[in-house]
Amino acid sequence: MNNQQSASAQAGEAKAKAEEKGNQLMDQASNATQSAKESVQQAGQQMQEKAQQATEAVKDATGMNK
């Protein structure tokens, strides 16, 4: 193998490694995005439940629940 072939092989290997690293980073970003989305959905659901509880408490306190 001459120097040009060796350099070409090394360049191809470096490109493959860079692509793999890029794919790994994209997967990590996607996982982080999904996790954040789930956290926001859960927080929203909890807030909705708290608001409903507060509404019921006000109704109870004012006698509107009778």
Biotite code that builds the C-alpha atoms (Angstrom):
import biotite.structure as struc

atoms = struc.array([
    struc.Atom([0.000, 0.000, 0.000], chain_id="A", res_id=1, res_name="MET", atom_name="CA", element="C"),
    struc.Atom([1.490, 3.337, -0.969], chain_id="A", res_id=2, res_name="ASN", atom_name="CA", element="C"),
    struc.Atom([1.244, 6.594, 0.941], chain_id="A", res_id=3, res_name="ASN", atom_name="CA", element="C"),
    struc.Atom([-1.725, 7.844, -1.091], chain_id="A", res_id=4, res_name="GLN", atom_name="CA", element="C"),
    struc.Atom([-3.704, 4.656, -0.484], chain_id="A", res_id=5, res_name="GLN", atom_name="CA", element="C"),
    struc.Atom([-2.828, 4.745, 3.206], chain_id="A", res_id=6, res_name="SER", atom_name="CA", element="C"),
    struc.Atom([-3.924, 8.374, 3.522], chain_id="A", res_id=7, res_name="ALA", atom_name="CA", element="C"),
    struc.Atom([-7.144, 7.607, 1.680], chain_id="A", res_id=8, res_name="SER", atom_name="CA", element="C"),
    struc.Atom([-7.859, 4.657, 3.973], chain_id="A", res_id=9, res_name="ALA", atom_name="CA", element="C"),
    struc.Atom([-7.194, 6.792, 7.043], chain_id="A", res_id=10, res_name="GLN", atom_name="CA", element="C"),
    struc.Atom([-9.473, 9.519, 5.723], chain_id="A", res_id=11, res_name="ALA", atom_name="CA", element="C"),
    struc.Atom([-12.240, 6.992, 5.125], chain_id="A", res_id=12, res_name="GLY", atom_name="CA", element="C"),
    struc.Atom([-11.839, 5.614, 8.622], chain_id="A", res_id=13, res_name="GLU", atom_name="CA", element="C"),
    struc.Atom([-11.901, 9.098, 10.144], chain_id="A", res_id=14, res_name="ALA", atom_name="CA", element="C"),
    struc.Atom([-15.051, 9.922, 8.173], chain_id="A", res_id=15, res_name="LYS", atom_name="CA", element="C"),
    struc.Atom([-16.777, 6.744, 9.385], chain_id="A", res_id=16, res_name="ALA", atom_name="CA", element="C"),
    struc.Atom([-15.838, 7.505, 12.995], chain_id="A", res_id=17, res_name="LYS", atom_name="CA", element="C"),
    struc.Atom([-17.110, 11.083, 12.671], chain_id="A", res_id=18, res_name="ALA", atom_name="CA", element="C"),
    struc.Atom([-20.399, 9.883, 11.195], chain_id="A", res_id=19, res_name="GLU", atom_name="CA", element="C"),
    struc.Atom([-20.840, 7.355, 14.014], chain_id="A", res_id=20, res_name="GLU", atom_name="CA", element="C"),
    struc.Atom([-20.117, 10.003, 16.631], chain_id="A", res_id=21, res_name="LYS", atom_name="CA", element="C"),
    struc.Atom([-22.607, 12.331, 14.941], chain_id="A", res_id=22, res_name="GLY", atom_name="CA", element="C"),
    struc.Atom([-25.238, 9.591, 15.001], chain_id="A", res_id=23, res_name="ASN", atom_name="CA", element="C"),
    struc.Atom([-24.595, 8.958, 18.690], chain_id="A", res_id=24, res_name="GLN", atom_name="CA", element="C"),
    struc.Atom([-24.967, 12.661, 19.478], chain_id="A", res_id=25, res_name="LEU", atom_name="CA", element="C"),
    struc.Atom([-28.208, 12.830, 17.494], chain_id="A", res_id=26, res_name="MET", atom_name="CA", element="C"),
    struc.Atom([-29.557, 9.812, 19.401], chain_id="A", res_id=27, res_name="ASP", atom_name="CA", element="C"),
    struc.Atom([-28.635, 11.431, 22.719], chain_id="A", res_id=28, res_name="GLN", atom_name="CA", element="C"),
    struc.Atom([-30.314, 14.682, 21.686], chain_id="A", res_id=29, res_name="ALA", atom_name="CA", element="C"),
    struc.Atom([-33.426, 12.803, 20.609], chain_id="A", res_id=30, res_name="SER", atom_name="CA", element="C"),
    struc.Atom([-33.559, 10.918, 23.905], chain_id="A", res_id=31, res_name="ASN", atom_name="CA", element="C"),
    struc.Atom([-33.126, 14.140, 25.868], chain_id="A", res_id=32, res_name="ALA", atom_name="CA", element="C"),
    struc.Atom([-35.901, 15.785, 23.864], chain_id="A", res_id=33, res_name="THR", atom_name="CA", element="C"),
    struc.Atom([-38.274, 12.882, 24.488], chain_id="A", res_id=34, res_name="GLN", atom_name="CA", element="C"),
    struc.Atom([-37.464, 12.898, 28.194], chain_id="A", res_id=35, res_name="SER", atom_name="CA", element="C"),
    struc.Atom([-38.098, 16.645, 28.426], chain_id="A", res_id=36, res_name="ALA", atom_name="CA", element="C"),
    struc.Atom([-41.383, 16.270, 26.567], chain_id="A", res_id=37, res_name="LYS", atom_name="CA", element="C"),
    struc.Atom([-42.540, 13.578, 28.986], chain_id="A", res_id=38, res_name="GLU", atom_name="CA", element="C"),
    struc.Atom([-41.510, 15.683, 31.977], chain_id="A", res_id=39, res_name="SER", atom_name="CA", element="C"),
    struc.Atom([-43.449, 18.688, 30.690], chain_id="A", res_id=40, res_name="VAL", atom_name="CA", element="C"),
    struc.Atom([-46.516, 16.540, 30.025], chain_id="A", res_id=41, res_name="GLN", atom_name="CA", element="C"),
    struc.Atom([-46.344, 15.089, 33.518], chain_id="A", res_id=42, res_name="GLN", atom_name="CA", element="C"),
    struc.Atom([-45.954, 18.540, 35.078], chain_id="A", res_id=43, res_name="ALA", atom_name="CA", element="C"),
    struc.Atom([-48.931, 19.809, 33.080], chain_id="A", res_id=44, res_name="GLY", atom_name="CA", element="C"),
    struc.Atom([-51.047, 16.905, 34.228], chain_id="A", res_id=45, res_name="GLN", atom_name="CA", element="C"),
    struc.Atom([-50.083, 17.529, 37.855], chain_id="A", res_id=46, res_name="GLN", atom_name="CA", element="C"),
    struc.Atom([-50.938, 21.223, 37.509], chain_id="A", res_id=47, res_name="MET", atom_name="CA", element="C"),
    struc.Atom([-54.317, 20.334, 36.031], chain_id="A", res_id=48, res_name="GLN", atom_name="CA", element="C"),
    struc.Atom([-55.033, 17.983, 38.941], chain_id="A", res_id=49, res_name="GLU", atom_name="CA", element="C"),
    struc.Atom([-54.024, 20.663, 41.476], chain_id="A", res_id=50, res_name="LYS", atom_name="CA", element="C"),
    struc.Atom([-56.277, 23.219, 39.781], chain_id="A", res_id=51, res_name="ALA", atom_name="CA", element="C"),
    struc.Atom([-59.192, 20.793, 39.908], chain_id="A", res_id=52, res_name="GLN", atom_name="CA", element="C"),
    struc.Atom([-58.536, 20.152, 43.604], chain_id="A", res_id=53, res_name="GLN", atom_name="CA", element="C"),
    struc.Atom([-58.411, 23.890, 44.273], chain_id="A", res_id=54, res_name="ALA", atom_name="CA", element="C"),
    struc.Atom([-61.683, 24.386, 42.406], chain_id="A", res_id=55, res_name="THR", atom_name="CA", element="C"),
    struc.Atom([-63.332, 21.670, 44.485], chain_id="A", res_id=56, res_name="GLU", atom_name="CA", element="C"),
    struc.Atom([-61.953, 23.190, 47.697], chain_id="A", res_id=57, res_name="ALA", atom_name="CA", element="C"),
    struc.Atom([-63.411, 26.596, 46.788], chain_id="A", res_id=58, res_name="VAL", atom_name="CA", element="C"),
    struc.Atom([-66.760, 25.005, 45.957], chain_id="A", res_id=59, res_name="LYS", atom_name="CA", element="C"),
    struc.Atom([-66.746, 23.157, 49.275], chain_id="A", res_id=60, res_name="ASP", atom_name="CA", element="C"),
    struc.Atom([-65.799, 26.319, 51.198], chain_id="A", res_id=61, res_name="ALA", atom_name="CA", element="C"),
    struc.Atom([-68.520, 28.402, 49.571], chain_id="A", res_id=62, res_name="THR", atom_name="CA", element="C"),
    struc.Atom([-71.189, 25.705, 49.745], chain_id="A", res_id=63, res_name="GLY", atom_name="CA", element="C"),
    struc.Atom([-71.469, 25.406, 45.965], chain_id="A", res_id=64, res_name="MET", atom_name="CA", element="C"),
    struc.Atom([-70.821, 21.659, 46.063], chain_id="A", res_id=65, res_name="ASN", atom_name="CA", element="C"),
    struc.Atom([-74.101, 20.865, 47.790], chain_id="A", res_id=66, res_name="LYS", atom_name="CA", element="C"),
])
